[in-house]
Amino acid sequence: YVYQYNLNIQRTLTPSTTLTVGYTGSRGIHNPMQEDVANPVIGKLTPAGLVFPVPWTYCTGAGPGCAGAGGGIGAVLNPTVGPTQATFWQSRSFYNALEVSVDKKMSHGFLVGGAFTWSKGLDDSSGSFAGDNFSQDFGSSTFYNLALNKGPSDFNIGRKLIINALWDLPTPRSLTGFVGQAVKGWEVGTIFTVEDGAPFFPSVGSDGNDILGEQNPTIDPPNLIPGCAVINPGQVQYVNPNCFQLPQQSAVTIAAGCDTARAAAMVAAGVGAGEIASPGLATSCPNIRGTMARNSINFPGL
């Protein structure tokens, strides 16, 4: 269910000017969220992040979509049961907004207005029919730990300014009858809108349907390299892909269960196919979920 609330204060500044300031918000509880795979092997939350057990897949050797032990289709809790779709009534949503509008009635039939909204929408899942109603979202989310999936809504627009103007076209009083009725009551209007861009986030995959225990082709969040400039304003390549990488091998990640063998197998598979391994792949932990938050980057504003 969703409950909504708002408070508006309106003030007449002059006989022809009105100012409205308001707050509006909503809170959604137990919203539906559908998962493509509801019975995967679930990772364990450790100091290194969410770590999936090794092996976390069915694959034990070479084969389609499998580049060695640990590759291939993600494992499920019960190997005798295939991937199971399910709907969970547990998603949450939060929305808060400041709204300001000014309307000015001018002479000669002109009316000018402006409205500004400063808002923020947060949720665990923005779609109800599927996990990826929006193209940038996960096909399957961490339904077992929604804190990992909480972030700006896929449709969150932080700031939006709208300016509109309307002009009642004058009509000669000398026109009567059918012609007079046909030309009366016409208006000309225009609307100008400028707003922030929608949020998105990068994702990483691998050579098979294996990363992070998923049953289908997977996208998962990477780690953000500290100090790297993610955004290239004004450039054709708006996002710098060199700022992202899989979680890296360290004393902490290895102690947590980093799958070093799978990292080596992924590199070997790529080299065998004539590909160049991405930086940091050989020293990565493909069974550890990255820490970059969902929808933490914004597209350019319009």
Solvent accessible surface area in square Angstrom, and as a share of the most:
residue,aa,sasa,rsa
1,Y,152,0.58
2,V,85,0.49
3,Y,105,0.40
4,Q,145,0.64
5,Y,82,0.31
6,N,101,0.52
7,L,120,0.60
8,N,87,0.44
9,I,115,0.58
10,Q,131,0.58
11,R,158,0.58
12,T,88,0.51
13,L,94,0.47
14,T,61,0.35
15,P,147,0.93
16,S,39,0.25
17,T,17,0.10
18,T,38,0.22
19,L,47,0.23
20,T,31,0.18
21,V,60,0.34
22,G,5,0.05
23,Y,87,0.33
24,T,32,0.19
25,G,2,0.02
26,S,22,0.14
27,R,58,0.21
28,G,0,0.00
29,I,38,0.19
30,H,106,0.47
31,N,30,0.15
32,P,38,0.24
33,M,1,0.00
34,Q,42,0.19
35,E,1,0.00
36,D,32,0.17
37,V,5,0.03
38,A,21,0.16
39,N,24,0.12
40,P,14,0.09
41,V,28,0.16
42,I,70,0.35
43,G,10,0.10
44,K,148,0.63
45,L,107,0.53
46,T,28,0.16
47,P,136,0.85
48,A,19,0.14
49,G,16,0.15
50,L,7,0.04
51,V,9,0.05
52,F,9,0.04
53,P,63,0.40
54,V,79,0.45
55,P,95,0.60
56,W,1,0.00
57,T,10,0.06
58,Y,96,0.36
59,C,21,0.12
60,T,123,0.72
61,G,30,0.29
62,A,105,0.82
63,G,35,0.33
64,P,145,0.91
65,G,45,0.44
66,C,18,0.11
67,A,32,0.25
68,G,19,0.18
69,A,74,0.57
70,G,4,0.04
71,G,0,0.00
72,G,6,0.05
73,I,70,0.36
74,G,0,0.00
75,A,15,0.12
76,V,6,0.03
77,L,118,0.59
78,N,72,0.37
79,P,97,0.61
80,T,121,0.70
81,V,68,0.39
82,G,41,0.40
83,P,83,0.52
84,T,58,0.34
85,Q,114,0.51
86,A,32,0.25
87,T,65,0.38
88,F,52,0.22
89,W,165,0.58
90,Q,59,0.26
91,S,1,0.01
92,R,77,0.28
93,S,33,0.21
94,F,44,0.19
95,Y,75,0.29
96,N,72,0.37
97,A,4,0.03
98,L,72,0.36
99,E,66,0.30
100,V,45,0.26
101,S,31,0.20
102,V,59,0.34
103,D,71,0.37
104,K,74,0.31
105,K,142,0.60
106,M,96,0.43
107,S,78,0.51
108,H,158,0.71
109,G,33,0.32
110,F,82,0.34
111,L,68,0.34
112,V,53,0.31
113,G,3,0.03
114,G,22,0.21
115,A,39,0.31
116,F,70,0.29
117,T,37,0.22
118,W,151,0.53
119,S,13,0.09
120,K,111,0.47
121,G,6,0.06
122,L,46,0.23
123,D,4,0.02
124,D,0,0.00
125,S,16,0.10
126,S,21,0.13
127,G,6,0.06
128,S,63,0.41
129,F,159,0.66
130,A,16,0.12
131,G,7,0.07
132,D,66,0.34
133,N,71,0.37
134,F,68,0.29
135,S,117,0.75
136,Q,42,0.19
137,D,7,0.04
138,F,9,0.04
139,G,18,0.18
140,S,14,0.09
141,S,14,0.09
142,T,10,0.06
143,F,26,0.11
144,Y,66,0.25
145,N,40,0.20
146,L,23,0.11
147,A,77,0.60
148,L,53,0.27
149,N,2,0.01
150,K,81,0.34
151,G,7,0.07
152,P,30,0.19
153,S,4,0.03
154,D,4,0.02
155,F,122,0.51
156,N,19,0.10
157,I,48,0.24
158,G,15,0.14
159,R,133,0.48
160,K,74,0.31
161,L,61,0.30
162,I,56,0.29
163,I,74,0.38
164,N,52,0.27
165,A,33,0.25
166,L,59,0.30
167,W,84,0.29
168,D,70,0.36
169,L,63,0.31
170,P,103,0.65
171,T,38,0.22
172,P,77,0.48
173,R,235,0.86
174,S,96,0.62
175,L,61,0.30
176,T,104,0.60
177,G,52,0.50
178,F,176,0.73
179,V,84,0.49
180,G,1,0.01
181,Q,131,0.58
182,A,51,0.40
183,V,59,0.34
184,K,102,0.43
185,G,73,0.70
186,W,157,0.55
187,E,94,0.42
188,V,82,0.47
189,G,50,0.48
190,T,88,0.51
191,I,128,0.65
192,F,119,0.50
193,T,59,0.34
194,V,59,0.34
195,E,50,0.22
196,D,31,0.16
197,G,7,0.07
198,A,35,0.27
199,P,1,0.01
200,F,22,0.09
201,F,12,0.05
202,P,25,0.16
203,S,49,0.31
204,V,33,0.19
205,G,46,0.44
206,S,37,0.24
207,D,72,0.37
208,G,15,0.14
209,N,49,0.25
210,D,0,0.00
211,I,3,0.01
212,L,11,0.05
213,G,1,0.01
214,E,26,0.12
215,Q,15,0.06
216,N,46,0.24
217,P,106,0.67
218,T,15,0.09
219,I,67,0.34
220,D,11,0.06
221,P,3,0.02
222,P,1,0.00
223,N,36,0.18
224,L,79,0.39
225,I,56,0.28
226,P,123,0.78
227,G,91,0.88
228,C,39,0.23
229,A,70,0.54
230,V,23,0.13
231,I,54,0.28
232,N,41,0.21
233,P,105,0.66
234,G,84,0.81
235,Q,118,0.53
236,V,162,0.93
237,Q,110,0.49
238,Y,54,0.20
239,V,31,0.18
240,N,31,0.16
241,P,72,0.45
242,N,110,0.56
243,C,0,0.00
244,F,30,0.12
245,Q,50,0.22
246,L,21,0.10
247,P,6,0.04
248,Q,50,0.22
249,Q,54,0.24
250,S,52,0.34
251,A,88,0.68
252,V,85,0.49
253,T,15,0.09
254,I,95,0.48
255,A,93,0.72
256,A,30,0.23
257,G,33,0.32
258,C,14,0.08
259,D,9,0.05
260,T,57,0.33
261,A,74,0.57
262,R,1,0.00
263,A,0,0.00
264,A,60,0.46
265,A,21,0.16
266,M,11,0.05
267,V,29,0.17
268,A,65,0.51
269,A,34,0.26
270,G,12,0.12
271,V,96,0.55
272,G,70,0.68
273,A,74,0.57
274,G,70,0.67
275,E,110,0.49
276,I,170,0.86
277,A,39,0.30
278,S,65,0.42
279,P,117,0.74
280,G,27,0.26
281,L,27,0.13
282,A,61,0.47
283,T,71,0.41
284,S,0,0.00
285,C,0,0.00
286,P,1,0.00
287,N,0,0.00
288,I,2,0.01
289,R,20,0.07
290,G,4,0.04
291,T,101,0.59
292,M,20,0.09
293,A,59,0.45
294,R,6,0.02
295,N,2,0.01
296,S,58,0.37
297,I,13,0.07
298,N,63,0.32
299,F,97,0.41
300,P,69,0.43
301,G,47,0.45
302,L,153,0.76
